[in-house]
Amino acid sequence: MGHPETMAIPAITDTLDGVAEPLHEHYAERDGKFYLDVTAVGGYALEDVNGLKTALSAERTAKGVAESRLKEFGDADPKKAKSALAKYEELLAFDPEKESDKLAEQKFKAQKDQLLSKHAEELAGRDAQVVKVKGELQKTLIDAQATQAIVGAKGNVRLLLPHLKAEARLREADDGTFLTELLDEFGNSRIGDAKGNPLTFKQRVEEMKTQEDFQAAFAVTEQSGGGSSTPPQGGGGGAKTVSQAEKNRYLPQIASGEVVVAER
């Protein structure tokens, strides 16, 4: 007895006429066609694999082309090979006539940058030298003039010199020479007389002799006899008499050597 002939069940059909009646309920109609409704199990499903086959075929073709190209490089490093190719293409596109001006400009810019850098270094060194020279000039001019004025007025150099230096400034004149000037509390150059001449160190020291804050820094002389006196105010005249109260006032300075009392 032979086996009855079996028919394959179509996955997609335009009509259900050729499909056994009991199987009609397993089809779903979409877009004018009937699709067999199958549930995926274990990774198997009824799908349209044409797109997957096309993508797989294209991927295999691309892989073959890539492997073929890679073999041409042998053991060469792909990154280095790519860089070398880019450089080669750049050289191929290089036109000496068009690029000569650019190369000349780059060379000029490099030389210009070197010259500017060298010039900046020389200026920095020169500025440092100028600062050093001005420091020496200040020490020579300001310190020397101030010290001479203090000594001439029989003042204490150690006590008075810092105050004079704080008021003094070294200024460069239009002709390049350096001048010393004394400043007021606002930083303006002080005037020494009615003619508009700058205040001298000698004049400033004479002012300090009359100011109570600085009187103890000048020498005090004593004359026999009673009576009160004040420290000398400069100029001529004889020695001033110092009272006991005045001596007591200057006693700390006398003990430290800052004030000298001349005995007669």
C-alpha positions, 0 to 999 in steps of 0.5 A, a space after each residue: 500500500 503506497 503512501 498518500 502524496 503529500 503537498 508542501 505548505 507554501 509560506 506565501 500564496 496569492 490564493 488559498 485555493 491550493 491549500 488544504 481547508 484545515 490550514 486556511 486558519 493558519 494564514 494571515 492576509 496582508 497586502 493581497 497575499 496570504 502569509 503562513 503564521 508561524 511562531 519563532 521557536 529556538 531561533 527558527 522563524 518564517 522570515 523574508 531573508 532576501 535582505 539578509 542574503 543581499 547584505 551578507 553577500 555585500 559584506 563578503 564582497 567588501 571583506 574580500 576586497 579589503 583582504 586583497 588590498 591588505 595583502 598588497 601592504 604585506 607586513 607594513 603598518 596600516 597607519 604608517 602606510 596611510 600616512 605615507 600615501 597621504 604624504 605621497 599624494 601631497 608631493 604629487 600635488 606640489 607645484 614648485 612654481 606655485 609653492 616657491 612664494 609660500 616657501 620663501 614666505 615661511 623662511 622669511 617668517 622663521 628668520 623674522 621670528 628668530 630676530 625678534 626673539 634675539 632682540 627681545 633677549 637683548 632688550 631684557 638684558 639691557 633693561 636689567 643693566 639699566 636698572 642696575 646702573 640706576 641703582 648705582 646712580 641712586 646710591 652715588 647721587 642721593 646717598 652721597 648728597 644726603 649724607 653730606 648735608 646731614 654731616 654738614 648740619 652735625 646730624 646723625 646719618 644713621 637716623 636721618 638718611 632713611 628719611 631723606 632717601 624716602 623723600 628723594 627721587 632720581 629723575 632722568 632729564 631730557 638731555 639724558 642726565 640724571 638729577 636728584 629731587 625731593 618730593 612732597 607728600 603728594 609726589 611733587 617736586 619741592 621748590 626751594 626758593 622764590 625763583 623756583 629752584 628745586 629744594 636742595 638736601 641742605 635746605 631739607 636738612 635745615 628744615 628737619 632741624 626745626 621739626 620736633 620729630 628730628 631734633 633729637 638726631 642733631 648734636 646738642 651743645 651745653 653752655 654753663 649757666 642756667 636757662 632753657 634752650 633748644 637744639 641749634 637751628 643752623 647758621 652762625 651764632 654761639 653755642 646754645 644752653 641746655 636746661 636740665 629738663 632738656 637734658 632729661 628729654 634727650 637722656 635716652 638718645 645721649 645714652 645710646 650715642 645718638 645725641 652728643 652733648 658738647 661740654 664747655 
